[in-house]
Amino acid sequence: DWKFMQINNKNFFEKVFEITARIPYGRVTTYGAIAEFLGSARSARMVGWALNNANTLNIPAHRVVNRNGLLTGKRHFGGNNIMQQLLESEGIKVENDRIVNFDKIFWKPE
């Protein structure tokens, strides 16, 4: 249940939001990279849970993709192509729901 997760993981969620807000314009990172940075390498899905409704928080959740560069969170942006459009507006190329040159634009939280 979303509310249960939100209440019991408030600090984790807030940390996810803080890291996501630091992703540079024109770059992307992964759920797993954020989880690893937060010391919870096996919590990539929790990062995804945190970001499910984050597009209303004015943080660049569109810059977070799965480990293969796939736009797995696109359904949480209110339309089929909004996540892709946001990425493309930053100069990031997307083909078949996958980031082109993913390795070159990947940003590792440090």
C-alpha positions in Angstrom: 0.0 0.0 0.0 1.4 3.3 -1.1 0.5 5.3 2.1 2.0 2.6 4.3 5.3 2.6 2.3 5.4 6.4 2.4 5.0 6.6 6.1 7.4 3.9 7.0 10.1 4.9 4.5 9.8 8.7 4.7 13.5 9.3 5.3 14.5 6.9 2.4 12.0 8.6 0.1 13.2 12.0 1.0 16.8 10.9 0.3 15.7 9.5 -3.1 14.1 12.9 -3.9 17.3 14.8 -2.9 19.5 12.6 -5.1 17.1 12.8 -8.0 17.1 16.6 -7.8 20.9 16.6 -8.3 20.8 14.7 -11.6 22.4 17.1 -14.1 20.4 18.4 -17.1 21.0 16.2 -20.1 22.1 13.2 -18.0 20.3 10.1 -16.6 20.9 7.7 -13.8 19.3 4.4 -12.7 17.1 3.3 -9.8 19.9 0.9 -8.8 22.6 3.6 -8.8 20.4 5.8 -6.5 19.8 2.8 -4.2 23.5 1.9 -4.1 24.4 5.5 -3.3 22.0 5.4 -0.4 23.6 2.3 1.0 20.7 0.0 0.0 21.9 -1.6 -3.2 19.0 -4.1 -3.3 16.4 -1.3 -3.0 16.1 -0.3 -6.6 12.4 -1.1 -6.5 11.9 1.1 -3.5 13.5 3.9 -5.4 11.0 3.3 -8.1 8.2 3.4 -5.6 9.5 6.7 -4.3 9.5 8.2 -7.8 6.1 6.9 -8.9 4.4 10.1 -7.8 7.5 12.4 -7.8 6.6 14.1 -11.1 4.3 16.3 -9.0 7.2 17.3 -6.7 9.1 19.3 -9.3 12.1 17.0 -9.3 13.5 15.5 -12.5 12.2 11.9 -12.1 12.2 11.6 -15.9 16.0 11.3 -15.7 15.8 8.0 -13.8 15.7 4.8 -15.9 16.3 1.1 -15.4 19.8 -0.4 -15.6 19.5 -1.0 -19.3 18.4 2.5 -20.1 14.8 1.7 -20.6 12.0 4.2 -19.7 10.3 1.8 -17.3 8.7 4.7 -15.3 7.0 6.4 -18.3 3.5 5.4 -17.3 3.7 7.7 -14.2 4.0 10.8 -16.3 0.4 11.1 -17.3 0.9 10.1 -21.0 2.6 7.6 -23.1 5.4 9.8 -24.4 5.8 12.6 -21.8 8.9 11.0 -20.2 10.5 10.6 -23.6 9.6 14.2 -24.6 11.1 15.6 -21.4 14.3 13.7 -22.0 14.5 14.7 -25.7 13.9 18.4 -24.7 17.3 18.0 -22.8 19.0 16.6 -25.9 18.8 13.0 -24.8 18.0 10.6 -27.7 15.5 7.9 -27.1 14.7 5.0 -29.5 12.1 2.2 -28.7 11.8 3.4 -25.1 15.6 3.1 -24.6 18.2 5.8 -24.0 20.7 6.0 -26.9 24.3 6.2 -25.8 23.2 5.4 -22.3 26.8 4.7 -21.1 27.9 8.2 -22.2 25.2 10.2 -20.5 24.9 8.0 -17.4 25.4 10.0 -14.1 26.6 8.1 -11.0 25.6 9.8 -7.7 28.6 10.6 -5.6 
